[in-house]
Amino acid sequence: MTYKIFVANSKTEKILRKYIQQNSKIKNRLDKLRINPYKEIGAHSLHGKLKGKWACWLGSNIRAIYIINEKTKSIIAEAIGTHKIY
């Protein structure tokens, strides 16, 4: 079963749309993330103040921080950008 991807807020949605327009491969990577948000595209759990969240690589220097909700099979993207998002 695949997961659905949601964005946490309008700012993150705007940033994601901009990156997708700049790099068409990002959409393909998001499709892979829907299949397995725990292992695809360099997914890894975070620690410290971001404990309980996950991060992955979307392309070049673009990262995504997200939460996985197993109950609803959804991925909520909280931040997208360079390493500065950490």
C-alpha positions as CSV (number, residue, x, y, z in Angstrom):
1,M,0.0,0.0,0.0
2,T,1.3,3.4,-0.9
3,Y,1.3,6.4,1.4
4,K,-0.2,9.8,0.6
5,I,2.0,12.9,0.9
6,F,0.7,16.1,2.5
7,V,2.4,19.3,3.3
8,A,2.2,20.8,6.8
9,N,1.7,24.4,5.7
10,S,1.4,26.7,2.7
11,K,5.0,27.9,2.9
12,T,6.3,24.3,2.6
13,E,3.9,23.7,-0.3
14,K,5.2,26.8,-2.1
15,I,8.8,25.7,-1.7
16,L,8.1,22.2,-2.9
17,R,6.3,23.5,-6.0
18,K,9.3,25.7,-6.8
19,Y,11.7,22.8,-6.5
20,I,9.6,20.5,-8.6
21,Q,9.5,23.2,-11.4
22,Q,13.3,23.5,-11.2
23,N,14.0,19.7,-11.1
24,S,11.6,17.2,-12.6
25,K,13.3,14.3,-10.9
26,I,12.0,15.5,-7.5
27,K,8.5,14.3,-8.5
28,N,9.9,10.8,-9.3
29,R,11.7,10.8,-5.9
30,L,8.4,11.7,-4.1
31,D,6.7,8.8,-5.9
32,K,9.4,6.5,-4.5
33,L,9.0,7.9,-1.1
34,R,5.2,7.1,-1.2
35,I,6.2,3.4,-1.7
36,N,8.5,3.1,1.3
37,P,9.0,6.3,3.4
38,Y,11.4,4.4,5.7
39,K,14.0,3.3,3.1
40,E,13.7,5.1,-0.2
41,I,15.8,8.0,-1.4
42,G,18.1,8.0,1.6
43,A,15.4,8.1,4.2
44,H,16.6,8.2,7.8
45,S,15.2,8.9,11.2
46,L,16.3,12.1,12.9
47,H,17.5,12.6,16.5
48,G,17.9,15.4,19.0
49,K,15.3,18.1,18.8
50,L,13.9,16.4,15.6
51,K,13.5,13.0,17.2
52,G,10.4,11.2,15.8
53,K,10.8,12.8,12.4
54,W,12.4,11.5,9.2
55,A,14.5,13.1,6.5
56,C,15.3,12.2,2.9
57,W,17.2,13.5,-0.1
58,L,15.1,14.9,-2.9
59,G,17.9,16.0,-5.2
60,S,21.3,17.8,-5.3
61,N,21.2,19.6,-1.9
62,I,17.5,19.5,-1.3
63,R,16.2,17.7,1.8
64,A,12.7,17.0,3.2
65,I,11.8,16.6,6.8
66,Y,8.6,14.7,7.4
67,I,6.5,12.7,9.8
68,I,5.0,9.3,9.0
69,N,1.5,8.4,10.2
70,E,1.1,4.7,10.0
71,K,-2.5,4.8,11.0
72,T,-3.6,6.9,8.0
73,K,-0.7,5.8,5.7
74,S,0.3,9.4,5.2
75,I,3.5,11.4,5.1
76,I,3.4,15.0,6.3
77,A,6.2,17.1,4.9
78,E,7.1,19.7,7.5
79,A,10.1,21.4,5.8
80,I,11.9,21.3,2.4
81,G,15.1,22.9,1.5
82,T,18.9,22.8,1.9
83,H,20.6,21.5,5.1
84,K,19.6,24.8,6.7
85,I,16.1,23.2,7.4
86,Y,17.7,21.1,10.2
